[in-house]
Amino acid sequence: MATPNIHIYDSEGYVAGALAKYISDLSAKFIADYGSFSVVLSGGSLIDTMRKLVDPSYVNCIDWSKWLIFFLDERVVPLDNPDSNYKLAYDGFLSKHVLGWLGEKIRNGHEIAG
């Protein structure tokens, strides 16, 4: 069994930056190897921690059109409900950089209709 690679950061801000770099690199690798990148989002602090993905150093390096976004642990409420993980993700970081594929709903998003 491989030894786990453990990183310790001084603050959530450092975690957010490291997570953005990791996701950006992983996204590029999977898109190159398989043609798409699947992301499963849960609610809570994860979505806020992913906010750095829309910083200039990452946002333009990611091929967002190849992302397939799934929502885990989604509450069965309307998508615009404050309790919706979809709304949390959209408001928190997905809507911060409007691309051709990002409009009223995420084209490659797979959400539960409430």
DSSP file (Angstrom, degrees, kcal/mol; ACC not computed):
  #  RESIDUE AA STRUCTURE BP1 BP2  ACC     N-H-->O    O-->H-N    N-H-->O    O-->H-N    TCO  KAPPA ALPHA  PHI   PSI    X-CA   Y-CA   Z-CA
    1    1 A M              0   0    0      0, 0.0     2,-0.1     0, 0.0     0, 0.0   0.000 360.0 360.0 360.0 137.8    0.0    0.0    0.0
    2    2 A A        -     0   0    0      1,-0.1     3,-0.0     3,-0.0     0, 0.0  -0.380 360.0-109.4 -70.9 147.0    1.3    3.5   -0.9
    3    3 A T        -     0   0    0     -2,-0.1    -1,-0.1     1,-0.1     2,-0.0  -0.610  39.9-111.3 -74.4 131.5    2.2    5.9    1.8
    4    4 A P        -     0   0    0      0, 0.0     2,-0.8     0, 0.0    -1,-0.1  -0.333  20.3-130.3 -65.0 147.1   -0.4    8.7    2.0
    5    5 A N        -     0   0    0     -3,-0.0     2,-0.5     2,-0.0    -3,-0.0  -0.875  29.8-169.3 -99.2 105.4    0.8   12.1    1.0
    6    6 A I        -     0   0    0     -2,-0.8     2,-0.4     2,-0.0     0, 0.0  -0.840   6.7-169.2-105.0 129.8   -0.2   14.5    3.8
    7    7 A H        -     0   0    0     -2,-0.5     2,-0.5     2,-0.0    -2,-0.0  -0.948   4.8-160.2-116.2 137.6    0.0   18.3    3.5
    8    8 A I        -     0   0    0     -2,-0.4     2,-0.3     2,-0.0    -2,-0.0  -0.978  10.5-167.8-119.0 127.1   -0.5   20.6    6.5
    9    9 A Y        -     0   0    0     -2,-0.5     3,-0.1     1,-0.1     6,-0.0  -0.842  25.6-133.8-117.0 151.6   -1.3   24.3    5.8
   10   10 A D  S    S+     0   0    0     -2,-0.3     2,-0.3     1,-0.1    -1,-0.1   0.727  85.1   7.2 -75.3 -23.0   -1.3   27.3    8.1
   11   11 A S  S  > S-     0   0    0      1,-0.1     4,-1.7     0, 0.0     3,-0.3  -0.967  74.2-105.0-153.8 167.0   -4.7   28.6    7.0
   12   12 A E  H  > S+     0   0    0     -2,-0.3     4,-2.8     1,-0.2     5,-0.2   0.817 117.2  63.0 -64.8 -31.1   -7.8   27.8    4.9
   13   13 A G  H  > S+     0   0    0      2,-0.2     4,-1.9     1,-0.2    -1,-0.2   0.895 103.8  46.5 -61.1 -40.9   -6.5   30.4    2.4
   14   14 A Y  H  > S+     0   0    0     -3,-0.3     4,-2.5     2,-0.2    -1,-0.2   0.876 111.2  52.4 -68.0 -37.4   -3.4   28.2    1.7
   15   15 A V  H  X S+     0   0    0     -4,-1.7     4,-2.8     2,-0.2    -2,-0.2   0.929 108.1  51.4 -62.0 -44.7   -5.7   25.2    1.5
   16   16 A A  H  X S+     0   0    0     -4,-2.8     4,-2.2     1,-0.2    -2,-0.2   0.902 111.6  46.9 -60.6 -42.5   -7.8   26.9   -1.1
   17   17 A G  H  X S+     0   0    0     -4,-1.9     4,-2.1     2,-0.2    -1,-0.2   0.922 114.2  46.2 -65.3 -44.9   -4.8   27.9   -3.2
   18   18 A A  H  X S+     0   0    0     -4,-2.5     4,-2.5     1,-0.2    -2,-0.2   0.881 112.4  51.4 -65.6 -38.0   -3.3   24.4   -3.0
   19   19 A L  H  X S+     0   0    0     -4,-2.8     4,-2.9    -5,-0.2     5,-0.2   0.904 108.6  51.2 -65.7 -41.2   -6.7   22.8   -3.9
   20   20 A A  H  X S+     0   0    0     -4,-2.2     4,-2.7    -5,-0.2    -2,-0.2   0.923 112.1  46.5 -62.4 -44.3   -7.1   25.1   -6.9
   21   21 A K  H  X S+     0   0    0     -4,-2.1     4,-2.6     2,-0.2     5,-0.2   0.935 114.0  48.1 -62.9 -45.9   -3.6   24.1   -8.2
   22   22 A Y  H  X S+     0   0    0     -4,-2.5     4,-2.7     2,-0.2    -2,-0.2   0.930 115.1  44.3 -60.7 -47.6   -4.3   20.4   -7.6
   23   23 A I  H  X S+     0   0    0     -4,-2.9     4,-2.8     2,-0.2    -1,-0.2   0.904 113.3  51.3 -66.1 -41.2   -7.7   20.5   -9.3
   24   24 A S  H  X S+     0   0    0     -4,-2.7     4,-2.2    -5,-0.2    -2,-0.2   0.933 114.0  43.5 -60.9 -46.7   -6.4   22.6  -12.2
   25   25 A D  H  X S+     0   0    0     -4,-2.6     4,-2.1     2,-0.2    -2,-0.2   0.918 115.9  47.6 -64.8 -44.3   -3.5   20.2  -12.8
   26   26 A L  H  X S+     0   0    0     -4,-2.7     4,-2.6    -5,-0.2     5,-0.2   0.893 110.2  53.2 -65.0 -40.1   -5.7   17.1  -12.4
   27   27 A S  H  X S+     0   0    0     -4,-2.8     4,-2.5    -5,-0.2     5,-0.2   0.935 109.3  48.1 -59.3 -48.5   -8.3   18.6  -14.7
   28   28 A A  H  X S+     0   0    0     -4,-2.2     4,-2.2     1,-0.2    -2,-0.2   0.902 112.5  49.6 -60.6 -42.0   -5.7   19.2  -17.5
   29   29 A K  H  X S+     0   0    0     -4,-2.1     4,-2.5     2,-0.2     5,-0.2   0.944 113.8  43.5 -63.9 -48.8   -4.3   15.6  -17.1
   30   30 A F  H  X>S+     0   0    0     -4,-2.6     4,-3.3     2,-0.2     6,-0.7   0.867 113.1  51.5 -69.0 -35.5   -7.7   14.0  -17.3
   31   31 A I  H  X5S+     0   0    0     -4,-2.5     4,-1.5    -5,-0.2    -1,-0.2   0.919 113.3  45.7 -65.5 -41.9   -8.9   16.1  -20.2
   32   32 A A  H  <5S+     0   0    0     -4,-2.2    -2,-0.2    -5,-0.2    -1,-0.2   0.904 122.5  36.4 -65.5 -40.9   -5.7   15.3  -22.1
   33   33 A D  H  <5S+     0   0    0     -4,-2.5    -2,-0.2    -5,-0.2    -3,-0.2   0.850 137.8  12.2 -81.4 -35.7   -6.0   11.6  -21.3
   34   34 A Y  H  <5S-     0   0    0     -4,-3.3    -3,-0.2     2,-0.2    -2,-0.2   0.492  94.9-113.7-126.7  -8.1   -9.8   11.0  -21.4
   35   35 A G  S  <<S+     0   0    0     -4,-1.5     2,-0.3    -5,-0.7    -4,-0.2   0.398  88.5  46.1  88.8  -4.2  -11.4   14.1  -23.0
   36   36 A S        -     0   0    0     -6,-0.7     2,-0.4    -9,-0.0    -2,-0.2  -0.976  65.6-135.8-158.7 169.2  -13.2   15.3  -19.9
   37   37 A F  E     -a   67   0A   0     29,-2.4    31,-2.9    -2,-0.3     2,-0.4  -0.979  17.6-152.0-135.1 120.4  -12.9   15.9  -16.2
   38   38 A S  E     -a   68   0A   0     -2,-0.4     2,-0.4    29,-0.2    31,-0.2  -0.792  12.5-173.3 -96.7 133.4  -15.6   14.7  -13.7
   39   39 A V  E     -a   69   0A   0     29,-3.1    31,-3.2    -2,-0.4     2,-0.6  -0.989  10.6-159.1-126.6 132.4  -16.1   16.7  -10.5
   40   40 A V  E     -a   70   0A   0     -2,-0.4     2,-0.5    29,-0.2    31,-0.2  -0.958  15.0-163.2-112.9 118.9  -18.4   15.6   -7.7
   41   41 A L  E     -a   71   0A   0     29,-3.3    31,-3.1    -2,-0.6     2,-0.2  -0.858   8.4-173.1-106.9 133.2  -19.3   18.5   -5.4
   42   42 A S        -     0   0    0     -2,-0.5     5,-0.3     1,-0.2    31,-0.1  -0.619  29.8-105.6-106.5 176.8  -20.8   18.2   -1.9
   43   43 A G  S >  S+     0   0    0     29,-0.3     3,-0.8    -2,-0.2    -1,-0.2   0.079  74.7  59.0 -85.7-159.3  -22.0   21.1    0.1
   44   44 A G  T >> S-     0   0    0      1,-0.2     4,-0.6     2,-0.1     3,-0.6  -0.396 112.8 -21.3  76.4-150.3  -20.5   22.8    3.1
   45   45 A S  H 3> S+     0   0    0      1,-0.2     4,-2.5     2,-0.2    -1,-0.2   0.662 118.1  79.9 -74.7 -17.2  -17.1   24.4    3.1
   46   46 A L  H <> S+     0   0    0     -3,-0.8     4,-1.3     1,-0.2    -1,-0.2   0.929  92.6  50.2 -55.8 -47.2  -15.7   22.5    0.1
   47   47 A I  H <4 S+     0   0    0     -3,-0.6     3,-0.4    -5,-0.3    -1,-0.2   0.905 111.9  47.0 -62.0 -42.4  -17.5   24.8   -2.4
   48   48 A D  H >< S+     0   0    0     -4,-0.6     3,-1.6     1,-0.2    -1,-0.2   0.890 108.5  56.1 -65.4 -38.1  -16.2   27.9   -0.7
   49   49 A T  H >< S+     0   0    0     -4,-2.5     3,-0.6     1,-0.3    -1,-0.2   0.746 100.0  60.6 -66.2 -23.1  -12.7   26.4   -0.6
   50   50 A M  G >< S+     0   0    0     -4,-1.3     3,-2.0    -3,-0.4    -1,-0.3   0.423  73.5 102.8 -82.3   2.0  -12.8   25.9   -4.4
   51   51 A R  G X   +     0   0    0     -3,-1.6     3,-1.6     1,-0.3    -1,-0.2   0.755  65.1  70.4 -59.2 -27.2  -13.2   29.7   -4.9
   52   52 A K  G X  S+     0   0    0     -3,-0.6     3,-2.0     1,-0.3    -1,-0.3   0.680  77.7  80.8 -66.9 -16.6   -9.6   30.1   -6.0
   53   53 A L  G <  S+     0   0    0     -3,-2.0    -1,-0.3     1,-0.3    -2,-0.2   0.748  90.3  53.3 -61.0 -21.9  -10.4   28.2   -9.2
   54   54 A V  G <  S+     0   0    0     -3,-1.6    -1,-0.3    -4,-0.2    -2,-0.2   0.339  82.2 113.3 -97.8   7.8  -11.8   31.5  -10.6
   55   55 A D  S X> S-     0   0    0     -3,-2.0     4,-2.9     1,-0.1     3,-2.2  -0.486  84.0-109.1 -70.0 150.5   -8.6   33.5   -9.8
   56   56 A P  H 3> S+     0   0    0      0, 0.0     4,-0.7     0, 0.0    -1,-0.1   0.797 116.0  63.0 -53.3 -31.8   -6.8   34.7  -13.0
   57   57 A S  H 34 S+     0   0    0      1,-0.1    -4,-0.1     2,-0.1    -3,-0.1   0.694 122.1  17.8 -70.3 -16.0   -4.0   32.3  -12.4
   58   58 A Y  H X> S+     0   0    0     -3,-2.2     3,-1.8    -6,-0.2     4,-0.8   0.724 108.2  72.5-118.3 -41.0   -6.3   29.3  -12.8
   59   59 A V  H >< S+     0   0    0     -4,-2.9     3,-0.5     1,-0.3     5,-0.2   0.821 103.2  42.6 -55.9 -39.4   -9.6   30.3  -14.5
   60   60 A N  T 3< S+     0   0    0     -4,-0.7    -1,-0.3    -5,-0.3    -3,-0.1   0.553 109.6  58.8 -85.8  -6.5   -8.1   30.8  -18.0
   61   61 A C  T <4 S+     0   0    0     -3,-1.8     2,-0.4    -5,-0.1    -1,-0.2   0.529  90.6  84.8 -94.6  -8.9   -6.0   27.6  -17.8
   62   62 A I  S << S-     0   0    0     -4,-0.8     2,-1.6    -3,-0.5     3,-0.1  -0.806  73.8-139.4-100.3 132.2   -9.0   25.3  -17.2
   63   63 A D    >   +     0   0    0     -2,-0.4     3,-2.0     1,-0.2     4,-0.2  -0.658  26.8 179.1 -86.9  83.2  -11.0   24.0  -20.1
   64   64 A W  G >  S+     0   0    0     -2,-1.6     3,-1.6     1,-0.3    -1,-0.2   0.759  70.9  69.0 -60.4 -27.3  -14.3   24.4  -18.3
   65   65 A S  G 3  S+     0   0    0      1,-0.3    -1,-0.3    -3,-0.1    -2,-0.1   0.678  97.2  53.9 -67.6 -15.5  -16.3   23.1  -21.3
   66   66 A K  G <  S+     0   0    0     -3,-2.0   -29,-2.4   -30,-0.1     2,-0.3   0.401  85.5 108.1 -98.0   0.8  -14.8   19.6  -20.6
   67   67 A W  E <   -a   37   0A   0     -3,-1.6     2,-0.5   -31,-0.2   -29,-0.2  -0.607  52.2-160.3 -81.5 138.0  -15.9   19.5  -17.0
   68   68 A L  E     -a   38   0A   0    -31,-2.9   -29,-3.1    -2,-0.3     2,-0.5  -0.984  15.4-159.0-114.1 117.1  -18.8   17.2  -15.9
   69   69 A I  E     -ab  39 109A   0     39,-2.0    41,-2.2    -2,-0.5     2,-0.3  -0.864  12.0-179.3-109.0 125.1  -20.2   18.4  -12.6
   70   70 A F  E     -ab  40 110A   0    -31,-3.2   -29,-3.3    -2,-0.5     2,-0.6  -0.884  19.9-136.8-118.5 150.7  -22.2   16.2  -10.3
   71   71 A F  E     -a   41   0A   0     39,-1.1     3,-0.5    -2,-0.3     2,-0.3  -0.943  15.8-161.8-114.8 120.7  -23.7   17.1   -7.0
   72   72 A L  S    S+     0   0    0    -31,-3.1   -29,-0.3    -2,-0.6    13,-0.0  -0.745  74.6  11.3 -97.4 143.7  -23.4   14.7   -4.1
   73   73 A D  S    S+     0   0    0     -2,-0.3     2,-0.2     1,-0.2    -1,-0.2   0.839  85.3 175.4  61.9  33.0  -25.6   14.9   -1.0
   74   74 A E        -     0   0    0     -3,-0.5     2,-0.2    10,-0.1    -1,-0.2  -0.510  29.6-125.7 -73.7 136.8  -27.9   17.4   -2.8
   75   75 A R        -     0   0    0      8,-0.3     2,-1.9    -2,-0.2    10,-0.1  -0.570  23.3-115.6 -77.4 145.8  -31.0   18.4   -0.9
   76   76 A V  S    S+     0   0    0     -2,-0.2    -1,-0.1     8,-0.1    37,-0.1  -0.580  75.6 114.5 -87.6  79.7  -34.2   17.9   -2.8
   77   77 A V  S    S-     0   0    0     -2,-1.9    37,-0.4    35,-0.2    35,-0.1  -0.897  78.3 -70.8-137.5 162.9  -35.2   21.5   -3.0
   78   78 A P    >   -     0   0    0      0, 0.0     3,-2.0     0, 0.0     6,-0.2  -0.240  48.7-113.7 -55.7 150.0  -35.5   23.9   -6.0
   79   79 A L  T 3  S+     0   0    0      1,-0.3     8,-0.2     7,-0.1     5,-0.1   0.727 116.4  51.4 -62.3 -23.3  -32.1   24.8   -7.5
   80   80 A D  T 3  S+     0   0    0      6,-0.1    -1,-0.3     7,-0.1     0, 0.0   0.361  83.4 115.7 -95.6   6.3  -32.5   28.5   -6.4
   81   81 A N  S X  S-     0   0    0     -3,-2.0     3,-2.2     1,-0.1     6,-0.3  -0.522  75.0-124.9 -72.5 139.1  -33.3   27.5   -2.8
   82   82 A P  T 3  S+     0   0    0      0, 0.0    -1,-0.1     0, 0.0    -3,-0.0   0.726 111.2  57.8 -58.2 -21.1  -30.6   28.7   -0.3
   83   83 A D  T 3  S+     0   0    0     -5,-0.1     2,-0.4     4,-0.0    -8,-0.3   0.490  82.5 109.0 -86.6  -3.2  -30.3   25.1    0.9
   84   84 A S    <>  -     0   0    0     -3,-2.2     4,-2.1    -6,-0.2     5,-0.1  -0.592  60.1-153.0 -78.6 128.4  -29.4   23.8   -2.5
   85   85 A N  H  > S+     0   0    0     -2,-0.4     4,-2.7     2,-0.2     5,-0.2   0.843  99.2  59.7 -65.4 -32.9  -25.7   22.7   -3.0
   86   86 A Y  H  > S+     0   0    0      2,-0.2     4,-2.9     1,-0.2    -1,-0.2   0.948 107.5  44.2 -57.5 -49.5  -26.2   23.6   -6.7
   87   87 A K  H  > S+     0   0    0     -6,-0.3     4,-3.2    -8,-0.2     5,-0.4   0.902 111.8  53.6 -63.3 -41.1  -27.0   27.2   -5.7
   88   88 A L  H  X S+     0   0    0     -4,-2.1     4,-2.3     1,-0.2    -1,-0.2   0.922 113.6  42.3 -59.3 -44.9  -24.1   27.3   -3.3
   89   89 A A  H  X>S+     0   0    0     -4,-2.7     5,-2.5     2,-0.2     4,-2.4   0.917 116.3  48.0 -68.5 -43.8  -21.7   26.2   -6.0
   90   90 A Y  H  <>S+     0   0    0     -4,-2.9     5,-2.5    -5,-0.2    -2,-0.2   0.950 120.1  37.0 -63.2 -49.6  -23.1   28.5   -8.6
   91   91 A D  H  <5S+     0   0    0     -4,-3.2    -1,-0.2    -5,-0.2    -2,-0.2   0.865 117.8  52.9 -70.1 -35.6  -23.1   31.5   -6.3
   92   92 A G  H  <5S-     0   0    0     -4,-2.3    -2,-0.2    -5,-0.4    -3,-0.2   0.894 135.7 -31.7 -73.9 -42.9  -19.9   30.6   -4.6
   93   93 A F  T ><5S+     0   0    0     -4,-2.4     3,-0.8    -5,-0.2     4,-0.4   0.549 119.2  73.1-150.2 -26.8  -17.6   30.1   -7.6
   94   94 A L  G > <S+     0   0    0     -5,-2.5     3,-0.6     1,-0.2    -4,-0.2   0.866 102.6  46.0 -68.6 -34.0  -19.1   28.8  -10.8
   95   95 A S  G 3 <S+     0   0    0     -5,-2.5    -1,-0.2    -6,-0.4     3,-0.2   0.521  90.4  86.1 -84.8  -4.3  -20.9   32.0  -11.7
   96   96 A K  G <  S+     0   0    0     -3,-0.8     2,-0.5     1,-0.2    -1,-0.2   0.729  95.0  38.8 -71.4 -21.1  -17.8   34.2  -11.0
   97   97 A H  S <  S-     0   0    0     -3,-0.6     2,-0.6    -4,-0.4    -1,-0.2  -0.898  82.8-149.1-131.6 103.3  -16.4   33.7  -14.4
   98   98 A V        +     0   0    0     -2,-0.5     2,-0.2    -3,-0.2    -3,-0.1  -0.614  23.9 174.2 -80.2 118.6  -19.1   33.7  -17.1
   99   99 A L    >   -     0   0    0     -2,-0.6     3,-1.5     3,-0.1    -2,-0.0  -0.665  48.5 -95.6-113.7 171.4  -18.1   31.5  -20.0
  100  100 A G  T 3  S+     0   0    0      1,-0.3    -2,-0.0    -2,-0.2    -1,-0.0   0.813 125.7  47.4 -57.7 -31.3  -20.0   30.5  -23.1
  101  101 A W  T 3  S+     0   0    0      1,-0.1     6,-1.3     2,-0.1     2,-0.7   0.518  98.6  79.9 -89.2  -5.2  -21.1   27.2  -21.5
  102  102 A L  B <   +C  106   0B   0     -3,-1.5     4,-0.2     4,-0.2     2,-0.1  -0.895  56.1 120.1-110.5 111.3  -22.2   28.9  -18.2
  103  103 A G  S    S-     0   0    0      2,-1.1    -2,-0.1    -2,-0.7     3,-0.1  -0.146  82.4 -25.0-133.9-130.0  -25.5   30.6  -18.3
  104  104 A E  S    S+     0   0    0      1,-0.1     2,-0.3    -2,-0.1    -2,-0.1   0.880 135.1  14.8 -60.2 -38.0  -28.7   30.1  -16.3
  105  105 A K  S    S-     0   0    0     -4,-0.1    -2,-1.1   -15,-0.0     2,-0.6  -0.947  91.7 -99.7-134.1 156.0  -27.7   26.5  -15.6
  106  106 A I  B >   -C  102   0B   0     -2,-0.3     3,-1.9    -4,-0.2    -4,-0.2  -0.661  29.2-147.0 -76.9 119.6  -24.4   24.7  -16.0
  107  107 A R  T 3  S+     0   0    0     -6,-1.3    -1,-0.2    -2,-0.6    -5,-0.1   0.877  97.8  39.1 -58.5 -40.7  -24.7   22.8  -19.2
  108  108 A N  T 3  S+     0   0    0     -7,-0.2   -39,-2.0   -41,-0.1    -1,-0.3   0.149  92.8 116.8 -97.0  19.7  -22.6   19.9  -18.0
  109  109 A G  E <   -b   69   0A   0     -3,-1.9     2,-0.5   -41,-0.2   -39,-0.2  -0.624  50.3-157.8 -87.2 147.5  -24.1   19.9  -14.5
  110  110 A H  E     +b   70   0A   0    -41,-2.2   -39,-1.1    -2,-0.3     2,-0.2  -0.799  29.7 159.5-127.1  87.4  -26.1   16.9  -13.2
  111  111 A E        -     0   0    0     -2,-0.5     2,-0.5   -41,-0.1   -39,-0.0  -0.617  42.8-110.4-108.6 165.7  -28.3   18.1  -10.5
  112  112 A I        -     0   0    0     -2,-0.2     2,-0.4   -37,-0.1   -35,-0.2  -0.844  31.0-129.0 -93.3 127.6  -31.5   16.8   -8.9
  113  113 A A              0   0    0     -2,-0.5   -37,-0.0     1,-0.1     0, 0.0  -0.656 360.0 360.0 -75.9 129.4  -34.6   18.9   -9.7
  114  114 A G              0   0    0    -37,-0.4    -1,-0.1    -2,-0.4   -38,-0.1   0.448 360.0 360.0 -81.2 360.0  -36.3   19.7   -6.4
